[in-house]
Amino acid sequence: MNTDFVLEKAQAIGEHVLAAAVTFIIGLIIIDLILMFIDKTASRSRLDKIVVGYLRICVKTVLFIILAVIVLSTLGVSVVSLVALLSAAAAAIALGLQNSLSNLAAGILIIVNKPFEAGDFIESAGQSGVVDEIHLFNCRLHTLDNKYVVVPNNTLIGNVIVNCSRKEARRVDVKVNIGYGDDIDQARRVLLDIAAANEKILQDPEPFVGVAAHKDASVELDFRAWCASDNYWPVFYYLQEEVLRRFKQEDISIPYPQLDVHIEREV
């Protein structure tokens, strides 16, 4: 009697295990077909590769969880208890990874909206640099002095993002001060000559020189010139250096702060 009971139990268990194994194999085949369909569809879409990869991982994870529940159900495990356990675990994980999920959502927004791309020079949240990589949780930059900076996506999406590379051309603004006794027309002519002498400076739009302010000891001029975005810093430093050199050649003064002290003696 006991032997028959054991054999019946073994047979039942064997049937459950066999059914679970067949279910698992069929499930793997179905998952592979679904993932192949996603890859084929994604290759024809305009979605970013990072977004596609993330969606693929999410779908794959969900499918394997469903398959695991079905296989365990086939083995006789209570599905209701298992689902409750998975729900509690998911809630705990979501609570613990709240910041990470926030960065993840921000990363998806960055990838979809594309306020910047790899290779762009951006300024945001007190950081500036060239974008090396855009990940789902953070963005990696390198600064002009080659420091490696990792910025959380949530920080970027919550602040103003200035993309200095999106447009083909940028304007270089230089403040130039001359004395009240200097000839403004002469200074303007020298500055425009400086702009015309550099091939990296565009002539359309034309460089511009105008009086910006009357200061206590100087007249402030706005010197504006346009260049390709990639040439911004070379042009900026060229103008700074060349203005000083040419003003010295043309005897145009560059005022600097002075303090006159008058001492009165009492007799």
BAFI-3210 file (N, C-alpha, C; in Angstrom, 3 decimals, decimal comma, padded with zeros to 6 digits):
// residues 267
n [1|2|3|4|5|6|7|8|9|10|11|12|13|14|15|16|17|18|19|20|21|22|23|24|25|26|27|28|29|30|31|32|33|34|35|36|37|38|39|40|41|42|43|44|45|46|47|48|49|50|51|52|53|54|55|56|57|58|59|60|61|62|63|64|65|66|67|68|69|70|71|72|73|74|75|76|77|78|79|80|81|82|83|84|85|86|87|88|89|90|91|92|93|94|95|96|97|98|99|100|101|102|103|104|105|106|107|108|109|110|111|112|113|114|115|116|117|118|119|120|121|122|123|124|125|126|127|128|129|130|131|132|133|134|135|136|137|138|139|140|141|142|143|144|145|146|147|148|149|150|151|152|153|154|155|156|157|158|159|160|161|162|163|164|165|166|167|168|169|170|171|172|173|174|175|176|177|178|179|180|181|182|183|184|185|186|187|188|189|190|191|192|193|194|195|196|197|198|199|200|201|202|203|204|205|206|207|208|209|210|211|212|213|214|215|216|217|218|219|220|221|222|223|224|225|226|227|228|229|230|231|232|233|234|235|236|237|238|239|240|241|242|243|244|245|246|247|248|249|250|251|252|253|254|255|256|257|258|259|260|261|262|263|264|265|266|267]
n.u [000,829|001,815|003,904|002,611|001,429|003,644|004,691|002,620|002,735|005,305|004,974|003,113|004,563|006,590|005,147|004,343|006,850|007,766|005,813|006,326|008,926|008,522|006,822|008,586|010,548|008,996|008,173|010,630|011,157|009,034|009,590|012,034|011,117|009,434|011,304|012,919|011,076|010,743|013,353|013,487|011,428|012,346|014,628|013,614|012,478|012,696|013,610|015,888|018,882|019,571|017,140|015,691|017,205|016,789|013,961|013,826|015,151|013,376|010,991|011,940|012,564|010,024|008,695|010,167|009,574|006,819|006,930|008,290|006,375|004,323|005,611|006,170|003,568|002,718|004,166|002,774|002,896|001,456|-000,001|-001,196|-000,042|002,581|002,437|001,664|003,926|005,853|004,819|005,066|007,845|008,550|007,485|009,037|011,575|011,180|010,741|013,210|014,821|014,138|015,370|017,021|015,131|013,960|016,102|016,253|013,819|014,261|016,460|015,329|013,671|015,630|016,919|014,824|013,823|016,178|017,849|020,517|023,383|025,842|029,089|028,356|028,843|027,899|026,199|025,126|023,493|025,630|027,796|029,981|030,892|032,065|029,872|030,317|029,087|025,723|023,727|021,199|020,905|022,712|024,792|027,904|030,578|033,381|035,457|036,833|039,397|039,860|038,680|036,855|033,439|030,509|027,135|024,027|021,025|018,595|019,352|020,196|017,827|016,261|017,252|018,247|019,391|022,081|022,968|025,791|026,629|024,651|023,794|025,192|026,814|028,373|028,303|030,941|031,576|033,244|034,399|035,637|037,659|038,296|040,064|038,601|039,772|040,521|040,092|037,038|036,203|038,618|039,324|037,211|037,715|040,163|039,425|037,607|039,349|040,923|039,081|038,642|041,044|041,276|040,641|038,893|036,855|033,613|032,243|029,674|027,091|028,087|030,971|030,673|030,930|030,275|029,361|028,983|028,804|029,289|031,779|033,331|036,077|036,531|035,498|033,263|033,312|031,383|032,438|031,704|031,766|031,230|031,540|032,275|030,826|032,638|034,975|034,916|036,406|039,170|038,866|037,917|040,116|042,008|040,967|041,070|043,838|044,800|043,552|044,771|047,420|047,242|046,102|048,156|050,001|048,652|048,538|046,315|044,711|044,284|042,390|042,885|041,876|042,375|043,528|043,360|044,984|044,687|046,466|046,001|047,638|047,581|048,215]
n.v [-001,209|001,305|001,404|001,631|004,113|005,769|005,412|006,463|009,137|009,790|009,491|011,500|013,727|013,512|013,928|016,581|017,827|017,226|018,525|021,127|021,448|021,220|023,403|025,435|025,287|025,797|028,332|029,745|029,650|031,186|033,640|034,283|034,623|036,824|038,784|038,858|039,901|042,441|043,492|043,530|045,297|047,577|048,190|049,360|051,624|055,057|055,348|056,025|054,131|053,568|053,828|051,806|049,569|049,665|049,299|046,754|045,247|045,620|044,426|041,806|041,110|041,208|039,202|036,919|036,842|036,319|033,820|032,372|032,402|030,916|028,437|027,705|027,545|025,365|023,421|023,228|025,200|027,789|030,317|032,720|033,383|033,648|035,798|037,821|037,926|038,728|041,253|042,651|042,579|044,042|046,553|047,245|047,349|049,412|051,570|051,724|052,334|054,871|057,366|056,450|055,550|057,968|059,249|057,516|057,951|060,622|060,263|058,899|060,919|062,754|061,310|060,920|063,549|064,871|067,249|067,623|066,038|063,399|064,742|067,383|070,641|071,559|073,508|073,279|073,109|074,186|072,938|072,389|071,198|068,830|066,477|063,122|060,567|059,368|058,055|055,909|056,590|058,615|061,264|061,541|063,758|065,642|068,191|071,390|071,423|068,784|067,207|064,511|064,221|063,181|063,493|063,304|062,346|063,375|065,736|067,236|067,424|068,899|071,441|074,446|073,879|074,673|074,505|074,735|073,917|073,298|075,089|076,139|078,392|080,748|083,684|085,764|087,703|090,556|092,751|095,985|098,577|102,028|105,187|108,411|110,356|109,156|108,297|107,253|106,338|105,552|103,467|101,738|101,119|099,768|097,528|096,255|095,693|093,794|091,706|091,162|090,109|087,503|084,280|082,522|083,999|084,929|086,843|087,256|086,919|090,394|091,602|093,619|096,807|098,859|101,606|100,847|101,671|104,485|104,844|105,554|106,085|105,399|104,573|102,150|099,625|097,466|094,611|092,520|089,404|086,804|083,238|079,817|077,298|075,416|076,836|078,687|079,164|079,406|081,744|083,564|083,860|084,763|087,301|088,650|088,796|090,026|092,516|093,865|093,940|095,378|097,798|098,895|099,311|101,266|103,373|103,619|104,068|101,881|102,128|101,767|101,005|103,733|105,472|108,523|110,190|112,767|114,686|116,729|119,102|120,333|123,524]
n.w [000,000|000,886|-000,882|-003,341|-002,976|-002,793|-005,350|-006,879|-006,043|-006,867|-009,606|-010,098|-009,353|-011,213|-013,570|-013,174|-013,119|-015,693|-017,233|-016,388|-017,362|-020,137|-020,490|-019,748|-021,772|-024,089|-023,376|-023,400|-026,140|-027,134|-025,908|-027,137|-029,767|-029,461|-028,633|-030,894|-032,702|-031,558|-031,884|-034,681|-035,315|-033,987|-035,422|-037,652|-036,730|-035,473|-032,974|-030,284|-029,781|-027,142|-025,774|-027,048|-026,270|-023,505|-023,334|-024,415|-022,469|-020,320|-021,306|-021,681|-019,041|-017,805|-019,268|-018,539|-015,839|-015,918|-017,178|-015,200|-013,140|-014,367|-014,746|-012,077|-011,160|-012,623|-011,353|-009,045|-007,151|-005,189|-006,953|-006,209|-003,719|-004,572|-006,385|-004,633|-003,022|-004,907|-005,570|-003,144|-002,912|-005,198|-004,557|-002,336|-003,506|-005,363|-003,633|-002,363|-004,487|-005,311|-006,039|-008,064|-009,918|-010,515|-011,793|-013,915|-015,287|-015,985|-017,629|-019,797|-020,785|-021,594|-023,612|-025,429|-025,990|-026,669|-025,844|-025,973|-027,484|-027,771|-027,834|-027,846|-026,404|-023,263|-020,706|-017,434|-014,292|-012,832|-013,966|-016,741|-019,955|-022,465|-023,824|-023,327|-023,018|-022,914|-020,571|-019,084|-016,415|-015,823|-017,141|-018,806|-018,805|-020,131|-018,980|-020,077|-019,123|-019,058|-017,028|-015,617|-015,446|-013,870|-014,143|-012,576|-014,252|-013,341|-012,126|-014,319|-015,898|-014,247|-014,274|-016,047|-019,300|-021,233|-024,451|-026,180|-028,613|-030,398|-032,389|-035,531|-035,630|-033,379|-031,334|-030,402|-027,677|-026,660|-024,222|-024,478|-023,303|-023,644|-023,370|-022,492|-023,970|-026,329|-029,824|-030,927|-033,429|-034,574|-032,844|-033,376|-036,068|-035,872|-034,377|-036,112|-038,183|-036,922|-036,691|-039,386|-040,165|-039,370|-040,433|-039,260|-038,253|-039,012|-041,704|-042,232|-040,191|-039,974|-038,176|-035,217|-033,647|-030,958|-028,763|-025,444|-022,763|-020,550|-018,497|-015,267|-015,681|-018,284|-021,663|-022,564|-024,973|-027,015|-028,574|-031,058|-032,649|-035,046|-035,269|-036,256|-034,188|-033,164|-033,209|-031,217|-028,728|-029,617|-031,210|-029,313|-027,498|-029,301|-030,031|-027,568|-027,093|-029,429|-029,470|-027,329|-028,265|-030,738|-029,924|-028,437|-030,484|-031,986|-030,293|-028,602|-025,644|-022,845|-020,255|-016,702|-013,336|-011,128|-008,249|-006,785|-004,250|-001,983|000,286|002,989|004,867|008,124|009,299]
ca.u [000,000|002,723|004,691|001,760|001,243|004,896|004,801|001,667|003,274|006,462|004,459|002,491|005,641|007,257|004,301|004,439|008,180|007,811|004,978|007,037|010,066|007,983|006,347|009,759|011,169|008,100|008,229|011,874|011,010|008,125|010,312|012,990|010,367|008,981|012,470|013,305|010,106|011,080|014,584|013,177|010,615|013,182|015,579|012,916|011,974|013,642|013,922|017,294|019,340|019,547|015,743|015,342|017,854|016,100|012,654|014,058|015,461|012,143|010,103|012,554|012,417|008,608|008,375|010,768|008,811|005,578|007,281|008,607|005,105|003,612|006,331|005,938|002,164|002,663|004,745|001,856|003,098|000,330|000,285|-001,654|001,001|003,771|002,198|001,693|005,325|006,527|004,321|005,705|009,261|008,646|007,226|010,219|012,667|010,858|010,954|014,640|015,473|013,350|016,234|017,472|014,004|013,813|017,154|015,904|012,779|014,903|017,308|014,473|013,267|016,782|017,165|013,720|013,741|017,481|018,331|021,925|023,852|027,264|029,928|027,922|029,349|026,720|026,334|023,926|023,666|026,959|028,811|030,099|031,838|031,657|029,158|030,951|028,129|024,407|023,227|019,845|020,913|023,567|025,530|029,329|031,168|034,747|035,570|037,866|040,703|039,884|038,185|035,753|032,305|029,293|026,008|022,765|020,051|017,582|019,917|020,183|016,473|015,650|017,925|018,366|020,480|022,564|023,711|026,622|027,041|023,501|023,806|026,450|027,639|028,225|028,824|031,956|031,422|034,424|034,285|036,869|037,596|039,248|039,991|037,724|040,523|040,815|039,181|036,169|036,220|039,884|039,226|036,284|038,408|041,175|038,744|037,070|040,508|041,299|038,117|038,797|042,338|041,222|039,758|037,895|035,766|032,687|031,908|028,221|026,851|029,277|031,414|030,026|031,554|029,405|029,568|028,080|028,615|030,209|032,222|033,984|037,388|036,698|034,336|033,198|032,854|031,010|033,059|031,020|032,143|030,655|032,432|031,720|030,770|033,867|036,100|034,602|037,481|040,317|038,552|037,816|041,451|042,651|040,499|041,594|045,270|045,058|043,108|045,840|048,603|046,979|045,885|049,477|050,589|047,917|048,527|044,989|044,904|043,370|042,390|042,790|041,448|043,383|043,031|044,106|044,922|045,106|046,761|046,010|048,357|047,116|049,319]
ca.v [000,000|002,447|001,428|002,185|005,550|006,441|005,397|007,431|010,465|009,993|009,662|012,828|014,727|013,430|014,573|018,032|018,282|017,146|019,614|022,384|021,526|021,516|024,795|026,308|025,287|026,521|029,741|030,316|029,839|032,324|034,861|034,570|035,130|038,186|039,657|039,010|040,832|043,782|043,929|043,806|046,522|048,698|048,528|050,179|052,838|056,152|055,428|055,970|052,778|053,391|053,597|050,467|048,598|049,670|048,669|045,324|044,650|045,618|043,389|040,508|040,841|040,911|037,904|035,857|036,759|035,608|032,417|031,756|032,195|029,807|027,188|027,367|027,129|024,005|022,540|023,143|026,300|028,710|031,520|033,892|033,711|034,080|037,153|038,732|038,066|039,542|042,623|043,244|042,779|045,138|047,805|047,540|047,738|050,727|052,561|051,863|052,878|056,028|058,310|055,821|055,561|059,357|059,457|056,712|058,678|061,805|059,795|058,614|062,221|063,337|060,538|061,133|064,959|065,230|068,626|067,585|064,742|063,164|065,661|068,765|071,331|072,045|074,108|073,000|072,765|074,586|072,146|072,617|070,283|068,120|065,246|061,903|059,467|059,591|056,797|055,999|057,133|059,787|061,683|061,695|064,884|066,030|069,639|071,912|071,025|067,319|066,521|063,590|064,622|062,377|064,300|062,545|062,861|064,152|067,068|067,927|067,693|069,869|072,732|074,983|073,284|075,536|073,734|075,681|073,305|072,963|075,963|076,069|079,581|081,410|085,046|086,016|089,057|091,038|094,109|096,739|099,906|103,031|106,432|109,444|111,162|108,372|108,446|106,082|105,838|104,849|102,203|100,863|100,684|098,783|096,299|095,598|095,134|092,567|090,676|090,818|089,461|086,105|083,510|081,803|084,921|085,073|088,203|087,298|088,323|091,236|092,006|094,858|097,561|099,957|102,115|100,142|102,375|105,557|104,536|106,660|106,439|104,823|104,319|100,700|099,239|096,085|094,073|091,258|088,732|085,477|082,185|078,470|076,919|074,700|077,788|079,751|079,500|079,992|083,123|084,376|084,192|085,574|088,686|089,226|089,073|090,932|093,865|094,458|094,189|096,421|099,087|099,438|099,808|102,438|104,352|103,742|103,723|100,956|102,634|100,831|101,757|104,530|106,149|109,746|110,492|114,131|114,826|118,124|119,306|121,449|124,392]
ca.w [000,000|000,968|-002,110|-004,396|-002,713|-003,158|-006,812|-007,417|-005,766|-007,748|-010,950|-010,160|-009,350|-012,509|-014,575|-012,944|-013,541|-017,157|-017,748|-016,126|-018,279|-021,479|-020,431|-019,713|-023,102|-024,995|-022,961|-023,912|-027,596|-027,333|-025,522|-028,210|-030,922|-029,135|-028,650|-032,305|-033,289|-031,050|-032,548|-036,087|-035,342|-033,542|-036,488|-038,641|-036,083|-035,257|-031,553|-029,915|-029,448|-025,686|-025,415|-027,540|-025,395|-022,206|-023,506|-024,642|-021,159|-019,525|-021,846|-021,401|-017,608|-017,535|-019,865|-017,732|-014,587|-016,253|-017,417|-013,906|-012,427|-015,022|-014,454|-010,672|-011,055|-013,164|-010,329|-007,919|-006,219|-005,171|-007,729|-005,450|-002,736|-005,304|-006,906|-003,480|-002,627|-005,927|-005,455|-001,970|-003,226|-006,166|-003,838|-001,512|-004,406|-005,920|-002,577|-002,131|-005,678|-005,732|-006,742|-009,307|-010,852|-010,961|-012,787|-015,084|-016,020|-016,572|-018,726|-020,952|-021,331|-022,298|-024,833|-026,366|-026,395|-027,229|-025,685|-026,364|-027,958|-027,516|-028,598|-027,629|-025,212|-022,544|-019,386|-016,648|-012,869|-012,388|-014,655|-018,182|-020,580|-023,676|-023,497|-023,826|-023,069|-022,315|-020,039|-018,549|-015,066|-015,729|-018,337|-018,535|-019,515|-019,787|-018,986|-020,963|-018,579|-019,144|-015,846|-015,906|-014,617|-014,005|-013,665|-012,590|-015,226|-012,638|-011,916|-015,604|-016,367|-013,336|-014,406|-017,403|-020,074|-022,305|-025,447|-026,932|-029,887|-031,234|-033,561|-036,285|-035,375|-032,081|-031,278|-029,382|-027,142|-025,936|-023,698|-024,699|-022,700|-024,128|-022,619|-023,036|-024,927|-027,531|-030,950|-031,011|-034,809|-034,762|-032,108|-034,124|-037,279|-035,475|-033,970|-037,304|-038,896|-036,207|-037,066|-040,803|-040,385|-038,935|-041,316|-038,475|-037,920|-040,130|-042,121|-042,329|-039,883|-039,884|-036,846|-034,771|-032,553|-030,530|-027,412|-024,534|-021,487|-020,169|-017,144|-014,565|-016,233|-019,612|-022,512|-022,809|-026,301|-027,277|-029,785|-031,299|-033,894|-035,169|-035,755|-036,107|-032,770|-032,791|-033,144|-030,258|-027,796|-030,332|-031,620|-028,099|-026,997|-030,347|-029,916|-026,327|-027,254|-030,547|-029,072|-026,509|-029,095|-031,723|-029,239|-028,105|-031,736|-032,450|-029,192|-028,005|-024,238|-022,171|-018,878|-015,591|-012,144|-010,431|-007,062|-006,449|-002,819|-001,668|001,705|003,447|006,134|008,949|009,750]
c.u [000,855|003,538|003,888|001,568|002,470|005,042|003,853|002,166|004,440|006,009|003,843|003,555|006,361|006,458|004,363|005,781|008,290|007,009|005,671|008,206|009,611|007,512|007,515|010,401|010,315|008,122|009,479|011,790|010,130|008,819|011,311|012,284|009,905|010,144|012,973|012,366|010,400|012,320|014,313|012,386|011,459|014,153|014,942|012,420|013,087|014,017|015,419|017,666|019,290|018,128|015,313|015,938|017,179|014,746|012,798|014,331|014,199|011,197|010,635|012,379|010,987|008,231|008,948|010,049|007,506|005,845|007,571|007,340|004,357|004,269|006,103|004,503|001,994|003,202|003,865|002,025|001,920|000,703|-000,091|-000,594|002,247|003,629|002,243|003,119|006,096|006,096|004,970|007,177|009,447|008,432|008,429|011,388|012,432|011,080|012,440|015,375|014,746|014,178|016,709|016,364|013,751|014,860|016,854|014,861|013,367|015,788|016,510|014,019|014,405|017,006|016,092|013,710|015,033|017,817|019,818|022,263|025,328|028,096|029,541|028,581|028,146|027,119|025,032|024,316|025,067|028,087|028,823|031,132|031,253|031,032|029,870|029,936|026,825|023,869|021,845|019,806|021,753|024,185|026,984|029,895|032,661|034,849|036,701|039,268|040,764|039,583|036,974|034,617|031,116|028,152|024,742|021,767|018,987|018,055|019,882|018,775|015,774|016,268|017,918|019,576|020,836|023,431|024,470|026,994|025,882|023,469|025,185|027,379|027,348|028,833|029,807|031,829|032,652|034,165|035,636|036,691|038,681|039,067|039,057|038,451|040,848|039,720|038,356|036,193|037,501|039,847|038,313|036,973|039,440|040,515|038,175|038,190|040,965|040,377|038,312|040,063|042,323|040,205|038,669|036,697|034,908|032,436|030,408|027,651|028,158|029,669|030,854|030,814|030,638|029,707|028,520|027,807|029,656|030,594|032,948|035,278|037,580|035,370|034,356|032,604|032,465|031,618|032,484|031,413|031,589|031,681|031,701|031,803|032,042|035,057|035,913|035,802|038,742|040,075|038,494|039,193|042,246|042,253|041,059|043,057|045,521|044,617|044,197|047,040|048,384|046,737|047,211|050,157|049,946|047,843|047,120|045,099|043,855|043,369|042,309|042,467|042,610|042,725|043,932|043,886|045,469|045,275|046,807|046,704|047,782|048,291|049,145]
c.v [001,248|002,594|002,031|003,690|006,343|006,508|006,405|008,862|010,778|010,239|011,051|013,924|014,733|014,103|016,090|018,583|018,286|018,279|020,962|022,561|021,870|022,967|025,768|026,415|026,069|028,019|030,437|030,590|031,054|033,637|035,254|035,151|036,569|039,173|039,882|039,987|042,266|044,323|044,321|045,100|047,741|049,131|049,419|051,496|053,867|056,306|055,318|054,551|052,517|053,102|052,199|049,389|048,509|048,980|047,157|044,607|044,555|044,515|042,002|040,126|040,450|039,532|036,757|035,719|035,996|034,124|031,698|031,473|031,003|028,474|026,755|026,924|025,705|022,992|022,442|024,236|027,258|030,019|032,777|034,330|034,246|035,499|038,176|038,988|038,948|041,002|043,338|043,525|043,942|046,488|048,208|048,009|049,133|051,829|052,801|052,505|054,111|057,026|057,750|055,819|056,966|059,698|058,693|057,417|059,912|061,411|059,499|059,911|062,860|062,627|060,806|062,565|065,484|066,717|068,744|066,170|064,588|064,070|067,109|069,326|071,958|072,685|073,856|072,655|073,092|073,813|072,507|071,655|069,655|066,786|064,062|060,788|059,883|058,233|057,004|056,650|058,403|060,099|061,925|062,800|064,921|067,547|070,079|071,597|069,511|066,625|065,682|063,880|063,728|063,156|063,446|063,181|063,726|065,578|067,879|068,344|068,728|071,241|073,174|074,347|074,236|074,693|074,714|075,155|073,063|073,801|075,923|077,229|080,137|082,806|085,169|087,469|089,421|092,477|094,802|098,132|100,806|104,310|107,436|110,319|110,438|108,555|107,155|105,482|105,063|103,478|101,222|100,290|099,605|097,449|095,543|095,017|093,827|091,425|090,223|090,008|087,971|085,349|082,765|082,678|085,134|086,544|088,355|086,362|089,110|091,487|093,389|095,473|098,728|100,373|101,498|100,922|103,471|105,327|105,732|107,082|105,913|104,768|102,826|100,430|097,767|095,657|092,681|090,689|087,316|084,487|080,844|078,054|076,224|075,636|078,848|080,140|080,000|081,444|084,038|084,813|085,017|087,036|089,350|089,644|090,142|092,355|094,558|094,834|095,366|097,780|099,723|100,010|101,113|103,543|104,642|103,234|102,713|101,336|101,507|101,632|102,476|105,225|107,343|110,071|111,896|114,248|116,319|118,205|120,514|122,242|124,733]
c.w [000,000|-000,315|-003,257|-004,234|-003,129|-004,672|-007,458|-007,226|-006,695|-009,176|-011,123|-010,207|-010,681|-013,601|-014,448|-013,430|-015,060|-017,781|-017,560|-017,087|-019,696|-021,543|-020,486|-021,092|-024,106|-024,678|-023,477|-025,412|-027,886|-027,001|-026,601|-029,438|-030,683|-029,189|-030,081|-033,016|-032,845|-031,754|-034,003|-036,221|-034,985|-034,633|-037,554|-038,057|-035,915|-033,792|-031,314|-029,479|-027,950|-025,220|-025,832|-026,641|-024,041|-022,298|-023,692|-023,321|-020,304|-019,987|-021,521|-019,939|-017,270|-018,069|-019,041|-016,385|-014,815|-016,463|-016,109|-013,116|-013,014|-014,699|-013,014|-010,439|-011,557|-012,159|-009,092|-006,890|-006,327|-005,879|-006,956|-004,450|-003,430|-005,834|-005,784|-003,025|-003,610|-005,855|-004,282|-002,238|-004,196|-005,495|-002,998|-002,364|-004,975|-004,896|-002,338|-003,293|-006,209|-006,537|-008,080|-010,359|-011,379|-012,014|-014,070|-015,946|-016,700|-017,751|-019,977|-021,611|-022,123|-023,630|-025,880|-026,893|-027,022|-027,091|-025,996|-026,798|-027,598|-028,429|-028,423|-026,374|-024,516|-021,222|-018,644|-015,228|-012,357|-013,021|-016,133|-018,743|-021,828|-023,271|-024,146|-024,034|-022,398|-021,881|-019,436|-017,170|-014,942|-017,086|-017,936|-019,424|-019,266|-019,970|-019,907|-020,444|-018,360|-017,817|-016,239|-014,932|-014,925|-013,364|-013,703|-013,558|-014,569|-012,374|-013,206|-016,003|-015,494|-013,408|-015,865|-018,083|-021,204|-023,230|-026,341|-028,312|-030,848|-032,520|-034,224|-035,958|-033,985|-032,159|-030,122|-028,955|-026,317|-025,501|-023,830|-024,107|-023,290|-023,310|-023,280|-024,054|-026,221|-028,585|-031,097|-032,412|-035,097|-034,069|-032,842|-035,364|-036,958|-035,110|-035,176|-038,169|-038,253|-036,602|-038,504|-041,061|-040,029|-039,778|-040,545|-038,104|-039,164|-040,438|-042,381|-041,275|-039,692|-038,431|-036,501|-033,626|-032,220|-029,108|-026,490|-023,254|-021,324|-018,715|-016,527|-015,239|-017,648|-020,359|-022,857|-024,183|-026,307|-028,605|-029,981|-032,650|-033,868|-035,716|-035,662|-034,639|-032,301|-032,625|-032,071|-029,393|-028,503|-030,748|-030,403|-027,609|-028,024|-030,205|-028,670|-026,490|-028,313|-030,232|-028,272|-027,370|-030,057|-031,078|-028,826|-029,343|-032,188|-031,404|-028,685|-026,570|-023,771|-020,697|-017,857|-014,341|-011,477|-009,248|-006,758|-004,983|-002,589|-000,145|002,041|004,788|006,876|009,473|011,230]
res [m|n|t|d|f|v|l|e|k|a|q|a|i|g|e|h|v|l|a|a|a|v|t|f|i|i|g|l|i|i|i|d|l|i|l|m|f|i|d|k|t|a|s|r|s|r|l|d|k|i|v|v|g|y|l|r|i|c|v|k|t|v|l|f|i|i|l|a|v|i|v|l|s|t|l|g|v|s|v|v|s|l|v|a|l|l|s|a|a|a|a|a|i|a|l|g|l|q|n|s|l|s|n|l|a|a|g|i|l|i|i|v|n|k|p|f|e|a|g|d|f|i|e|s|a|g|q|s|g|v|v|d|e|i|h|l|f|n|c|r|l|h|t|l|d|n|k|y|v|v|v|p|n|n|t|l|i|g|n|v|i|v|n|c|s|r|k|e|a|r|r|v|d|v|k|v|n|i|g|y|g|d|d|i|d|q|a|r|r|v|l|l|d|i|a|a|a|n|e|k|i|l|q|d|p|e|p|f|v|g|v|a|a|h|k|d|a|s|v|e|l|d|f|r|a|w|c|a|s|d|n|y|w|p|v|f|y|y|l|q|e|e|v|l|r|r|f|k|q|e|d|i|s|i|p|y|p|q|l|d|v|h|i|e|r|e|v]
***
